[in-house]
């Protein structure tokens, strides 16, 4: 479940940057509706998976809120990915003991 959340988190972050690139003029405005719908679906999926994983892993409300707020700030998805990778690695190491 954590690996799926990591994947969706990364893709959602990239889609956010693509949406912002429309504003910067790097991507044509002709694609706004498609990009917007795609990003919206990914954002909702991110939020649902965040709540699901947080419940299963028993994350604190502060961690969950921090990960949600990170989805609203460009490029912060990279820090989230790094954090979740560390969490997954430490979990796997503990499982192998």
C-alpha positions as CSV (number, residue, x, y, z in Angstrom):
1,X,0.0,0.0,0.0
2,X,2.9,2.4,0.8
3,X,4.5,1.7,-2.6
4,X,1.2,2.6,-4.3
5,X,1.0,5.8,-2.3
6,X,4.6,6.7,-3.2
7,X,3.8,6.2,-6.9
8,X,0.7,8.3,-6.8
9,X,2.4,11.0,-4.8
10,X,5.2,11.2,-7.4
11,X,2.9,11.3,-10.4
12,X,0.6,13.8,-8.7
13,X,3.6,16.1,-8.0
14,X,4.7,15.9,-11.6
15,X,1.1,16.7,-12.8
16,X,1.1,19.7,-10.5
17,X,4.3,21.0,-12.1
18,X,2.8,20.4,-15.6
19,X,-0.3,22.4,-14.6
20,X,1.9,25.2,-13.3
21,X,3.9,25.2,-16.6
22,X,0.8,26.2,-18.4
23,X,0.7,29.3,-16.4
24,X,4.4,30.0,-17.2
25,X,3.6,29.5,-20.9
26,X,5.7,26.4,-21.3
27,X,2.6,24.3,-22.3
28,X,-0.2,25.4,-24.6
29,X,-3.4,26.4,-23.0
30,X,-5.2,24.0,-25.3
31,X,-4.4,21.2,-22.9
32,X,-5.7,22.9,-19.7
33,X,-8.9,20.9,-19.4
34,X,-7.2,17.6,-19.9
35,X,-4.3,18.4,-17.6
36,X,-6.7,19.9,-15.0
37,X,-8.9,16.8,-14.9
38,X,-6.0,14.5,-14.8
39,X,-4.4,16.4,-11.9
40,X,-7.7,16.6,-10.1
41,X,-8.2,12.9,-10.2
42,X,-4.6,12.3,-9.1
43,X,-5.0,14.7,-6.2
44,X,-8.2,13.0,-5.0
45,X,-6.5,9.6,-5.3
46,X,-3.5,11.0,-3.3
47,X,-5.8,12.3,-0.5
48,X,-7.7,9.0,-0.3
49,X,-4.5,6.9,-0.3
50,X,-3.0,9.3,2.3
51,X,-5.9,8.7,4.7
52,X,-5.8,5.0,4.0
53,X,-2.1,4.6,4.5
54,X,-2.1,6.9,7.6
55,X,-4.8,4.8,9.2
56,X,-3.1,1.4,8.4
57,X,0.3,2.6,9.4
58,X,-1.0,4.6,12.4
59,X,0.7,7.8,11.4
60,X,0.2,10.8,13.7
61,X,-2.3,13.5,12.7
62,X,0.7,15.9,12.3
63,X,2.5,13.7,9.9
64,X,-0.7,13.1,7.9
65,X,-1.4,16.8,7.8
66,X,2.2,17.6,6.8
67,X,2.0,15.2,3.9
68,X,-1.3,16.7,2.8
69,X,0.1,20.2,2.9
70,X,3.2,19.1,1.0
71,X,0.9,18.2,-1.9
72,X,0.0,21.9,-2.2
73,X,3.5,23.2,-2.6
74,X,5.4,22.7,-5.9
75,X,8.5,20.5,-5.7
76,X,7.8,19.4,-2.2
77,X,6.7,16.0,-3.5
78,X,10.4,15.2,-3.9
79,X,10.9,15.6,-0.2
80,X,7.8,13.5,0.5
81,X,9.2,10.8,-1.8
82,X,12.5,10.9,0.0
83,X,10.8,10.6,3.4
84,X,8.5,7.8,2.3
85,X,11.5,5.9,0.8
86,X,13.3,6.2,4.1
87,X,10.2,5.0,6.0
88,X,9.8,2.0,3.6
89,X,13.5,1.1,3.9
90,X,13.4,1.2,7.7
91,X,10.2,-0.9,7.7
92,X,11.8,-3.5,5.5
93,X,15.0,-3.6,7.6
94,X,12.9,-4.2,10.8
95,X,10.9,-6.9,9.0
96,X,14.0,-8.8,8.2
97,X,15.3,-8.9,11.8
